[in-house]
């Protein structure tokens, strides 16, 4: 592990001042960052400890939105009455992630900033990883790649984003609030993470030195509370990342779908929204014809690799189950 300096701060302004360096990382729960440092994947020159910042509240805004501070632990967010009652999809996704011990440490902001679980990214014995070493190549394209992307990949990178929480937040159209030297920005969750393109080393659209301060769930997304399902397909029943996950949220009028939000995890470099499939559901009952049309739309543009073609069918099977459970037709 590279030697580094450590600084603990007590205010957001102090954090921004201390975290302005190009080789500085903010330290919260540390469940991902410290692992990466031990493996010599992340090599920051400075850590800024933000665990004392006043960002550990879940509250309701005057507009009726639910605001989750960046330092709220995953277990606390999952079990908070406001989240459980109004956004059970998020609670389900959080409880599907990691283990109870890790959920008790991991934070809302840190969850959004998880790095990929690509074998080649984590193992420095493989020199070819454009995410870790830009310009070196992508060993996953021709090596074992069953866990990798089927949507939105590039010649430079085929990794996937590992978060369960982010998939639910994408479906619920959450907003990420960040602070930096230029002030406050509000970024739609759908725009927060990036596809790899030619810069796979950049996972998000955060600018250097910017700090996540909160995630806000819009009051309008609470209309999906009674008809939502997060389904995670993985190699083992607990403490495993998704091969495919589905966040399905429906607004129903009788047996008719009035509105729909669908997102996938485990298939792309960011949570993958299924907007065309959503449109095909609106105004219809979830009969066989409607379901089949949505499932066909869900896999449009899929480009599986040699080792993960099974994910195409897995997406359809998982989405079918999630929609039937959410709609009450299962």
N, C-alpha and C positions, 0 to 999 in steps of 0.2 A: 504494500500500500504506500502510495506517495505521502510524504509528510505534508501536513496542512495546518493552517491556523484556525482557531475556533473563537467565535464571539457570540455571546448571548445578548439579546436585545429585549427591551421592555415596551417598545412602541412601534407602530407601523412606520413612522418617519425614520426612526433609528434603523429599522430593518432595511428600508430603501437606501439609506445612506451607506450602510455597511455592505449591502448586497450589490453594489453598482459595478463591481469588478467583473471582467469577462470570464474569470476562472473561479467564480464564487457560486455556491449552491446554498439554498435555504434548506434547513434541516427541521423537519417536524417529527412525525413518527419514526422515520428512517427505515421503514420495513423494506423498501426497495433500494433506496440510495446507499445505505450501508452495505448491503449485499454486493452492489455493483462496485463499491470502493474496495471491498475485500477481494473481489475478483480482478481488480486492476482494470475494470472497464470504465468506470468513472474516476477521474483523477483531479478533483477540484483542489485549488490552492488554498481555498478558504471555505469554512462552513459557518453560516450564520444561523444560530439556534433561535427559532421563532416560537418555541413552545410556551412562552409567557405572554404572547400577544392576546389581546381581548377579542378573539375570533372563535370562541367556543360556544356560541349561542345559536339555538334554533328559535326563530321568532316569526311572527306574522307582521307584514308591513301594512301601512294604512290602506293600501290598494287591495289587500287580501292575498298578496303573494306570500309564499313561505321562503324565508331566507335562512340558509344554512351556512354558518361561518366556516371558513377554510380549515380551522383547527378542530372542528367537531369530529369526534371519533366515529368510525363507520358503525360500530355497534350502537352508539348513542343515537345516531341519525336513524338507523333502521328501526329503533324501538321508540322513537319520539312520538307522542300522541298525534301531533299535527301531520307528521309524515305517514304514520300508519293509517290515519283516518282519511286523509285527502289524497295521498300519493302512495297507495300500497304497492304499486309497481316498483317504485324505488326501494321500498322496504324489502320486497322479495329479492331484488337484485343484490342488494347489500348483503343479505343473509346467505346468498348463494356463493359469495366470494370468500376465498381463503379459509381460515380456521377461526374459531372464536378468539383465540389468543391474538392472532394478527388483527382481527377486526377491532379488538380493544386498544390497539396501538395505531393502526392506520387512520389517516385523516382524510377529510373530504378533498382538500387541495392536493394532497399527496397521491390520492387515488387517481385523480385526473392526469397526474404527471408520471404515472408508471411508464417505464420503458418496456419495450417488447420482450417477450420470452423466447425469441428465436434462439435456437441452439448455438448458432454461429456468432451471434452478437455476444452471448454470455461467455463463450469460451475463447479466450485470447490465443489459444493454440491454433485457431483458424484465422490466418491473416486476412482472408478475403471477406470483409464485411464493410460495406459502404456506410452503414449507420455508425459503426465504431471507428472506421478508418476510411473516410471519404476517398473515392477513387481506386479502392483496392479490389472492387468486384463484389459479387454476391454469391457466396458458396451455396446458399440454399436453393438456388435455381436448379442446380444439377445434383444436389445431394438429397438426403432424406428431407422431405418437405411436407409431411402429412398435416402438420399443424399450421401451415402457412396460408397466405391469402388466395382467394379466388375472385375477389373484386378489387379494382382500383390499384393494383400493383403496377410497378414500372420495371424497366430493365435494370434499375439500380437497386431495387429492394422489393421483397415479397413478404415482409414481416406483417404481423397483425398486432393490433392494440389489445392488451389483456384485460382491461377493466370490465367488470359487470356493471358497476354503478353508472359508468358513462353511457352504456347502451340504453338503460332506463331513462337517464337524463336527456338523451337525444330524442327518444320517443315523446317525452313530456315537454320538449322544447324549452329546456332550462336556459338560463343566462348565467355566464361566468363573469363576475366582477373582479377586475384586477386594478392594482395601483402601481404606478411607476413614476419616474422623474417628470413625466409630462402630465401627470394627473390620473384620473380614474377613467377606465374604459369598461364597457359592458359588451361582452362577446357572446353571441349565440352559441350554444354548445355545438351545434352543427358546424360552426366555423372555427371552433377552438382547436381541434386536432387537424392535422394535415395528411393528405395523401403523399406518398414518398416522392413522386416525380424525380427530379434530378438532385434533390436535397434531402435524402432520407435521414440524415443526421438531425433534422429538425422535426420533432414530433408534434409541436404545437405552434400556434401563431403568437405566443408570448414574445415580447421583445426582451432583450437582455436586461436583467435587473427588475423586471416586473414581478409582482407578488400577487397570487390569488388571495382575495380577501373573503369571498363568499360565492355561493351558488344560489340563484334565486329561481324558484319554481312558480310559474305564472298561475294566478287564481283560475284562469280559464281551463287549465289542464286538469283541475280537480273534477271536471265533469266525467272523466274516465275512471273515477275511483271504483265504481261498482263493477266494471267490466275490463279487468286488466289481468295479464298473466306474464310473468317472466319465466322462461323455460331455458334451462342450461343443459346441454348435452356434453358430457365429458368422459374421459377414460375411466375415472373412478368416482365414487359417490361423493367424496368430499376432498377439499384442499387440492383441487385440480383446476386448471384453466379450461375455458370453453373451447371445444372443437367448433361448436356452433351454439350460439344463444339467440333467443328471440324475446324482444319486448313488444307485446301486443296490447294496445289500449283501444277500446271501442266505446262510443257513445251510442246507445240503443234507444229506439222508440218502438216498444213492443218487440217484434221480431226483425225490425228493419234497422240497419246500421246507418246512423245519422252522420257519424264521423269516425275516422280511424287514424291511428298512429302506429307505425311499425318500424322497428329497428333491429338490426342483426349485430351480433358480436362474434368474434373469432374468425371473421372472414375477410377483414380489410385492415388497413393501417389506421382506421378510425371507425367509430360506430357507423354502421351502414344503413341509412334510411331507405325505405322501400316506398317511395312516393307514388309510383305508378300503381303498385298493388293497393295502396291506400285509396286512390281515386276509384279503382275498380270495385271497391267494397261499398262506397258511399251510396246510399239510397236503395240498397238491395238487401235481401235476406241472405243468410249464409247457407244457401243451398249448394248442391254439388257443382253446378255450373259456375256459380260465383266463386266458390272456393278454388276450383281448378283454374279459373282465369287469374286469380290472385297469385296462386302458386307458380303459374307459368311466368307471370310478370316478375316475380321475386328473383328468378334466376337469370333474367335477361342480362347479357353482358358478362356473365361468369366466364372466367378464363382459368380453369383449374390447372394445376401443375401435375407432373407425372405421379406424385404420391398422394394427392388429395382430391381426386375426382369424386370420391365418395361424399365430399362436403356438399356437392350440388343437390344430391338426393336428400342428404341430411337436412339441408336448409328447408326443403319442401316438407319433409316429414315433421320437423320441429315447428314450422310455421303453421301447418295444418292443425297440429295438436293445440298450440297456443291460441289460435283463433277460435277453435271449437270450445275450449275451456272458457275463454273470455266472453264469448257470445252466449254461453249457457246451452250450447247444442251438443256438447260432448256426451 
